[in-house]
């Protein structure tokens, strides 16, 4: 049951990420997320990086309070959130934005589709008119471009 809770939480986080990204990061907290879309400079840290702390707090609290009560379900929900956050960091910051230069020349269709979808998201520098707010789920059209000769979206 504990492993199932972790796995379900991990996948539920994709939907929550989409909602949070679209309605909070591109809404109420745009002031923190704006510099992630501003391509005029490339600082080592952005205001957007505060979201790692903001999103880590509920996971830490869930793991803490869940561990007090004999590692109850809250602990495993916190683990699922943490694993999703780690996956997000590795894929978004390291792979997509190349903060550490790895997998730069990959030919993996899934990874290329993730990269393309994120690039489409970043073509909009303002908070309006965005697309592709998710992370692991990639719309089929971004896969098709790597299997079709014309490679258009």
C-alpha positions in Angstrom: 0.0 0.0 0.0 2.8 2.4 0.8 4.4 2.0 -2.6 1.1 2.4 -4.3 0.5 5.7 -2.4 3.9 7.0 -3.6 3.2 6.0 -7.2 -0.3 7.5 -7.2 1.0 10.7 -5.6 3.8 11.0 -8.2 1.3 10.8 -11.1 -1.3 13.1 -9.4 1.5 15.7 -9.1 1.5 16.0 -12.9 -2.1 17.3 -12.9 -1.4 19.5 -9.9 1.7 20.8 -11.6 -0.3 21.7 -14.7 -2.9 23.6 -12.6 -0.3 25.3 -10.4 1.8 26.3 -13.4 -1.1 27.7 -15.4 -3.1 29.4 -12.7 -0.6 30.3 -10.0 2.8 30.6 -11.6 1.2 32.4 -14.7 -1.3 34.1 -12.4 -1.0 35.3 -8.8 2.8 34.5 -8.6 3.8 35.6 -12.0 6.2 38.1 -10.3 8.3 35.1 -9.2 7.9 33.1 -12.5 8.5 36.0 -14.9 12.3 35.8 -15.0 12.1 32.2 -16.1 10.4 33.4 -19.3 12.6 36.5 -19.7 15.4 35.4 -22.1 17.4 38.7 -21.8 19.7 37.4 -19.2 20.8 33.9 -17.9 21.5 34.2 -14.2 22.6 31.1 -12.3 19.6 31.5 -10.0 16.2 33.0 -10.8 13.3 34.2 -8.6 11.5 31.2 -10.2 13.9 28.9 -8.2 12.0 29.9 -5.0 9.3 27.6 -6.2 11.5 24.6 -5.3 11.4 25.8 -1.7 7.7 26.6 -1.9 6.9 23.2 -3.2 9.3 21.4 -0.8 7.6 22.8 2.3 4.4 20.7 2.0 6.4 17.5 1.2 8.7 18.1 4.2 5.7 18.8 6.5 3.9 15.7 5.3 7.0 13.5 5.8 7.6 15.0 9.2 4.1 14.6 10.6 3.7 11.3 8.9 6.8 9.9 10.5 5.7 10.9 14.0 2.6 8.7 13.7 4.4 5.5 12.7 5.0 6.4 9.1 1.3 6.9 8.1 0.0 7.7 4.6 1.1 11.4 4.9 4.7 10.3 5.0 4.3 8.4 1.7 2.4 11.2 0.1 5.4 13.4 1.0 7.8 10.9 -0.5 5.7 10.9 -3.8 5.8 14.7 -3.9 9.6 14.7 -3.2 10.2 12.1 -6.0 8.2 14.1 -8.4 10.2 17.2 -7.4 13.4 15.4 -8.0 12.2 14.2 -11.4 11.2 17.7 -12.2 14.6 19.1 -11.3 16.5 16.6 -13.3 14.3 16.9 -16.4 13.4 20.6 -16.3 16.6 22.2 -15.0 19.3 19.8 -16.0 17.9 18.2 -19.2 15.7 20.9 -20.7 17.4 24.1 -19.6 20.9 22.5 -19.6 22.0 23.9 -16.2 24.3 20.9 -16.3 25.2 19.8 -19.8 24.0 16.2 -20.2 21.9 14.5 -22.8 22.3 17.5 -25.0 22.4 15.4 -28.2 19.8 12.8 -27.3 17.7 11.2 -30.0 15.1 9.8 -27.6 11.7 10.7 -29.0 10.1 11.1 -25.6 12.9 13.4 -24.3 12.9 15.4 -27.6 9.1 15.8 -27.3 9.4 17.1 -23.7 12.1 19.5 -24.8 9.9 20.7 -27.8 6.8 21.1 -25.7 8.7 23.2 -23.1 10.2 25.3 -25.9 6.7 26.0 -27.1 5.7 27.0 -23.6 8.7 29.4 -23.5 7.9 31.1 -26.9 5.4 33.2 -24.9 7.4 35.7 -22.8 4.2 37.0 -21.1 1.9 35.2 -18.7 -0.9 35.0 -21.2 -1.3 32.7 -24.3 0.7 29.9 -22.7 0.6 26.3 -23.6 2.1 23.0 -22.4 2.0 23.7 -18.7 2.6 20.1 -17.7 5.9 18.3 -17.2 5.9 14.5 -17.9 2.8 14.3 -20.1 3.5 15.5 -23.5 0.8 16.2 -26.1 0.9 13.7 -29.0 1.6 16.4 -31.6 5.1 16.8 -30.1 5.9 13.1 -30.6 4.6 13.2 -34.2 7.1 15.8 -35.3 9.9 13.3 -34.6 8.2 10.6 -36.5 7.1 12.7 -39.5 9.5 14.1 -42.1 8.2 17.6 -42.1 8.8 18.0 -38.3 6.2 20.8 -37.9 4.0 21.3 -34.9 
